[in-house]
Amino acid sequence: MFLKQLTFMSHFRQVNGLNFRVNLIRSFHKQFTPSTFHLPTIYALATPPVQKSAIAVIRISGSASGYIYHKLTRRKRDPTPRMMLLRNLYKPNENILTQNLLDQALVTLFPGPHSFTGEDSLELYIHGGTAVAQSVLEAIGKLNDRTNNINIRYAEAGEFSKRAFQNQKFDLTEVEGIKDLIDAETESQRNSVLSSFSGSNKKLFENWRSQLVNNEAQLTAIIDFGDDNDIDSDNYKIFSNVESSVRILKRDIDDFVKRVDRAHLLQSGLKLALIGEPNVGKSSLLNTLAKDDVSIVSNIPGTTRDTIDRVMDLEGYKIVFCDTAGIRGNTEDEIEQIGIERAMLKGGRSDVCVIVVDSSKGGITDPKIIELVNSEMFKDKPLLIVLNKIDLMDSEKINIIMDHLQNTFKGRSVVLPVSCNTGEGIENLITGLIRIFKDLALVDEQNNSITVSQRIREILHNDVLYGLDSFLMAKKLGNDVVMASEDLKYAIDGIGKITGSHVGVEEVLGVVFSTFCVGK
Ligand SMILES: Nc1nc2c(ncn2[C@@H]2O[C@H](COP(=O)(O)OP(=O)(O)OP(=O)(O)O)[C@@H](O)[C@H]2O)c(=O)[nH]1
């Protein structure tokens, strides 16, 4: 059978017009045919297009990788696998006497299965710059030769990763982990996707699945061998044991889902609204944190008329700060009133509210602020009170104001004294903000958190937990084994969709890989 496969492979290479020597010994040791070997060879620029850079990388994957190597380098001998070699790249199919040099490049051939995709792959490290990359890409494209069955085409978004998945190099959770790793903008985001990328989520999902399959098998046994109408006491015991096991598993999955739901904040960023009376220093605080002049600062009250969002990486955490118009109850100015309404709305939609107070005014002077903080929209929101302009006050007065503010908000928040002018207290404020962020995103002491893709979160909610809840309901309402077994299957299929290893693969592939960039 194996020899047959070898013969077929070698035939395949010949009909593919691959005129380089098929190394039979290597194929024998390989004992592996990628499941994607019948697909066209794909190529793409793996580094950003239309940008000047020192190096650009072109990735090629598929059975014609070696052929492309020979054609571009005009060399007859196979290259040493997995070794970087300095080679001249020439326009293929041109008169051999004319040079037609395209570039000098480092090239590496990765024979399958020891490559990212599991197929034979070739990587070209060429000089950066649009014209060089374009000429080499064009040369590869021209090697497509339908009549001789050499199928080469430009890759689609995520196609290299898709091939890696199809050749079982990764499951879907790992593939999505790679994408999230590339997309990570901050240190905390990078940290949080490692659980997917490193495969620890995959192990967890597989463990859940095997527990559920085990439980489902016991229910199937009751259905297949039990009485049609009723279940006897032995089977009832089995059913109840399955129920206990499912309950424990559901608790674990609930915990996991809660952690990933909360950790989602790490990806989207913590939305933080700066709220306060006019002229208290909200814009100054934003500029101090951003170390930049984002918002206009002036001593004219009501300078900020609308909300201004600013995304910041604060010590590795993504925070979306929103500077809002100063809130006061007694303005007649129509535009200012609209600004105030928007500020209140922004505050309501934020994850955390920072109330900025001017210490030189002795504390909050407008009751509208206190009314707002105690309103329905704000009452469950984490609060942070920032007492600004402490450079203008002596420490005794500052302590009195802090005590008063703490009483006003009845222990709902700490009060942090700062000065945007001198920078005093700003470090403390950043530490306080990050502590709130970690609490909300359920980041533990070792800075661990788990994030999974939106797709996985939805399946966990809509399929896995839904199936488990329905199972428990079927057990509770009438000890209905058949219904309960179907519900467990639903949850099991959900986990299969997550990892892509068991069911509904085709349906989910499009969703997963379409979000990748070309060349990945
Ligand atoms: N002494 C001192 N002045 C400050 C401090 N922070 C801000 N100011 C001054 O306070 C004034 C108002 O500052 P802004 O940052 O514009 O205040 P705001 O709350 O955004 O004002 P609105 O846009 O009207 O809502 C400016 O003149 C700032 O220079 C501080 O820590 N100490």
The ligand as a Gaussian input file, in Angstrom:
#p B3LYP/6-31G(d) Opt

LIG

0 1
 N       -2.199000      74.491000      39.265000
 C       -2.711000      73.534000      38.506000
 N       -3.473000      73.853000      37.444000
 C       -3.999000      72.853000      36.699000
 C       -3.772000      71.485000      36.994000
 N       -4.435000      70.732000      36.104000
 C       -5.038000      71.588000      35.252000
 N       -4.791000      72.866000      35.609000
 C       -5.261000      74.074000      34.932000
 O       -6.681000      74.121000      35.039000
 C       -7.232000      74.734000      33.884000
 C       -8.328000      73.862000      33.286000
 O       -7.735000      72.670000      32.825000
 P       -8.429000      71.719000      31.759000
 O       -7.593000      70.543000      31.675000
 O       -8.745000      72.478000      30.516000
 O       -9.771000      71.417000      32.523000
 P      -11.073000      70.638000      31.994000
 O      -11.686000      69.983000      33.158000
 O      -10.749000      69.785000      30.850000
 O      -11.960000      71.856000      31.529000
 P      -13.287000      71.867000      30.590000
 O      -12.820000      71.614000      29.190000
 O      -13.806000      73.235000      30.770000
 O      -14.235000      70.842000      31.069000
 C       -6.056000      75.004000      32.942000
 O       -5.667000      76.349000      33.060000
 C       -4.983000      74.086000      33.448000
 O       -3.690000      74.573000      33.189000
 C       -2.953000      71.184000      38.154000
 O       -2.690000      70.041000      38.512000
 N       -2.463000      72.255000      38.858000

